[in-house]
Structure formats: C-alpha cells, structure tokens
Amino acid sequence: MALHIVLLEPEIPQNTGNIARTCAALGSELHLVHPLGFSLDSRYLKRAGLDYWHLLKIVQWDSVTQFLEHNKGAALWFFTTKAPRTYVEVNYGDDAYLVFGKESAGIPEEILVDHRRNCLRIPMIDEARSLNLSNSVAIAAYEYHRQKQFEGMQASGRLHRLQWTVECQ
C-alpha cells in the first residue's frame, strides 16, 4: 500500500513545505514535477516542512511528460475544480498517485481531457475559485487513508504530561 502525492510545477514554497510535512506524517512519497517556482533550498520551503524532512522521500521529475510516461498504467487521480465526480466517489486502490496542478493554473486541460475518468474535485460553493493547494492535498490524502481504515497510523492519541481519565466513546 503506497500513497504518492504529485505536484505539477508547484509555485509557492510554503505550500510545498506544508505538503511535505503532510506526506511525512502519512508516510507518503512526494513527487515534484519541474519546473518549480522556487529553489529546493528555499528557507520558506524548509520552514513550512519543519523538522520532518528526514521522514520524507522526494522524487523529482524533469517534466510533466516524463512523469506521465514513466507512470503509464498507474492509478493516477487528477484533482481539479472542473471534474464532475467528487473525491469520495472512487476507491483509490492500494497504490495511488494523487496529482495536483500548480497554484495559478491547476492541471493543464489537455491532461484532464486525456484522463477524464480519473478527474476528481473537492466540493465547494460556486463563488469560490479553489482551495489552497496544501489543504486540497490534505483532504485527498486523508480520504485515501480513511478508505484503508488508517492502517499503520497511530492507534490512539496520547497526552504529553497527563493521562486520559475517561474512555471516549
């Protein structure tokens, strides 16, 4: 079972840093498809990811074309505001690639048309254009893990100094 988060040409280092932290917390691979709108040495990227970088596997791709050709046949799910189906209407399977476009333009429509059966959206009111990229990734990634009953995740919450006195139902 493996979850892969794919960012096509991300532009904002803070978003990518937040996504990296989410990937680290979930044990997911982060795929960065170039060109990037920032340097991987960006202090904003590093700060947003906090001290989770050692928990993360990052795979880099030179282009969208390279990524798509290398991953033909993989379970690719493309997140776009334009999709007719929502992210909860599909079974992601064991190995899934959740693909997100750059902040300013999303995923190119040529890619969406070629993969129309695998395009998904996160519902929102009509007046809203889009959600923040890192929020969208978190919503989708946690749905993937919810479908797997959070297998391999922390079984229960623990307090740092105190103990729970009443069992929660």
Wavefront OBJ file of the C-alpha trace (Angstrom):
o trace
v 0.000 0.000 0.000
v 1.534 3.288 -1.095
v 0.244 6.808 -1.474
v 2.083 9.183 -3.787
v 1.392 12.921 -3.799
v 2.305 14.558 -7.104
v 2.722 18.314 -7.512
v 2.881 19.517 -11.125
v 5.087 22.609 -11.283
v 4.329 23.974 -7.787
v 4.920 27.705 -7.426
v 4.725 28.569 -3.712
v 7.404 27.134 -1.392
v 5.253 27.409 1.741
v 2.538 25.245 0.161
v 5.059 22.619 -0.894
v 6.632 22.679 2.581
v 3.223 22.141 4.204
v 2.511 19.311 1.773
v 5.902 17.771 2.520
v 5.023 17.781 6.220
v 1.686 16.087 5.498
v 3.434 13.483 3.333
v 5.968 12.823 6.081
v 3.196 12.381 8.674
v 1.411 9.909 6.378
v 4.456 8.037 5.117
v 3.667 9.150 1.560
v 6.115 9.867 -1.247
v 6.181 13.408 -2.591
v 6.720 13.765 -6.340
v 7.829 17.201 -7.552
v 7.450 17.817 -11.274
v 9.705 20.574 -12.635
v 9.905 23.394 -13.328
v 9.414 24.522 -9.734
v 8.585 28.116 -8.885
v 11.235 28.134 -6.136
v 14.538 26.573 -5.118
v 14.571 23.424 -3.003
v 16.937 25.394 -0.753
v 14.223 27.983 -0.047
v 14.040 28.865 3.631
v 10.249 29.174 3.268
v 10.045 25.611 1.997
v 12.252 24.295 4.801
v 10.435 26.274 7.499
v 6.973 25.101 6.414
v 8.169 21.468 6.470
v 9.629 21.930 9.963
v 11.856 19.084 11.135
v 10.031 16.363 9.163
v 12.338 16.282 6.138
v 14.152 13.140 7.304
v 10.808 11.263 7.258
v 10.142 12.108 3.627
v 11.029 10.542 0.308
v 11.017 13.085 -2.524
v 11.033 12.005 -6.168
v 11.788 14.667 -8.762
v 10.734 14.651 -12.403
v 12.117 16.870 -15.165
v 8.713 17.447 -16.781
v 5.043 16.539 -16.745
v 5.610 14.450 -19.872
v 8.374 12.445 -18.170
v 6.208 11.793 -15.107
v 3.162 10.706 -17.149
v 5.150 8.446 -19.482
v 7.008 6.778 -16.616
v 3.755 6.148 -14.703
v 1.542 4.819 -17.514
v -0.798 2.226 -16.085
v -0.510 3.582 -12.531
v -3.619 4.679 -10.621
v -3.375 8.413 -11.326
v -6.087 10.632 -9.821
v -6.192 14.232 -11.069
v -7.657 16.857 -8.753
v -9.377 19.751 -10.462
v -12.275 22.099 -9.778
v -13.615 21.123 -13.216
v -14.299 17.407 -12.552
v -17.845 16.014 -12.435
v -17.045 13.401 -9.707
v -16.010 14.151 -6.150
v -13.016 12.699 -4.345
v -15.194 10.455 -2.139
v -16.923 8.718 -5.064
v -13.975 6.488 -6.003
v -11.948 3.685 -4.492
v -8.295 4.725 -4.723
v -6.926 1.193 -4.545
v -3.717 0.272 -2.768
v -1.192 2.249 -4.803
v -2.474 5.672 -5.772
v -0.972 8.827 -7.229
v -2.927 11.949 -6.265
v -1.982 14.605 -8.805
v -2.353 18.358 -8.217
v -1.617 21.274 -10.524
v 0.223 24.485 -9.891
v -1.419 27.123 -7.742
v -2.040 29.692 -10.501
v -3.489 27.434 -13.201
v -4.183 23.925 -11.926
v -3.631 20.900 -14.161
v -3.483 21.654 -17.906
v -6.805 20.850 -19.586
v -5.022 18.664 -22.164
v -4.078 16.294 -19.332
v -7.567 16.418 -17.831
v -9.191 15.513 -21.152
v -6.791 12.574 -21.621
v -7.632 11.256 -18.112
v -11.261 12.314 -17.732
v -12.329 9.130 -15.888
v -9.741 9.854 -13.183
v -10.516 13.531 -12.597
v -11.905 14.411 -9.174
v -12.990 17.557 -7.378
v -13.370 18.693 -3.808
v -16.817 20.313 -3.464
v -17.140 23.982 -2.558
v -19.615 26.785 -3.136
v -19.921 28.173 -6.673
v -18.462 31.559 -5.752
v -15.136 30.053 -4.604
v -12.499 29.508 -7.313
v -10.354 26.993 -5.465
v -8.924 25.818 -2.162
v -5.354 26.281 -1.024
v -3.157 23.587 -2.573
v -1.867 22.223 0.728
v -5.425 21.987 2.102
v -6.571 20.125 -1.010
v -3.719 17.639 -0.700
v -4.540 17.029 2.966
v -8.235 16.453 2.246
v -7.494 13.955 -0.531
v -4.655 12.173 1.270
v -6.730 11.610 4.385
v -9.604 10.249 2.301
v -7.173 7.718 0.814
v -6.128 6.665 4.329
v -9.715 6.687 5.620
v -10.561 4.166 2.907
v -7.724 1.996 4.288
v -9.058 2.453 7.860
v -5.878 4.395 8.680
v -3.836 1.203 8.524
v -0.386 1.711 10.022
v -1.355 5.007 11.657
v -1.110 5.820 15.350
v -3.772 3.772 17.142
v -4.710 6.313 19.801
v -3.922 9.834 20.879
v -1.551 10.320 23.784
v -1.192 13.311 26.041
v 2.320 14.590 26.737
v 2.152 15.135 30.506
v -1.213 13.799 31.678
v -3.340 10.733 31.044
v -6.910 10.439 29.782
v -9.160 9.600 32.727
v -12.391 8.750 30.900
v -12.709 6.447 27.917
v -14.111 8.278 24.865
v -16.960 6.533 23.050
l 1 2 3 4 5 6 7 8 9 10 11 12 13 14 15 16 17 18 19 20 21 22 23 24 25 26 27 28 29 30 31 32 33 34 35 36 37 38 39 40 41 42 43 44 45 46 47 48 49 50 51 52 53 54 55 56 57 58 59 60 61 62 63 64 65 66 67 68 69 70 71 72 73 74 75 76 77 78 79 80 81 82 83 84 85 86 87 88 89 90 91 92 93 94 95 96 97 98 99 100 101 102 103 104 105 106 107 108 109 110 111 112 113 114 115 116 117 118 119 120 121 122 123 124 125 126 127 128 129 130 131 132 133 134 135 136 137 138 139 140 141 142 143 144 145 146 147 148 149 150 151 152 153 154 155 156 157 158 159 160 161 162 163 164 165 166 167 168 169
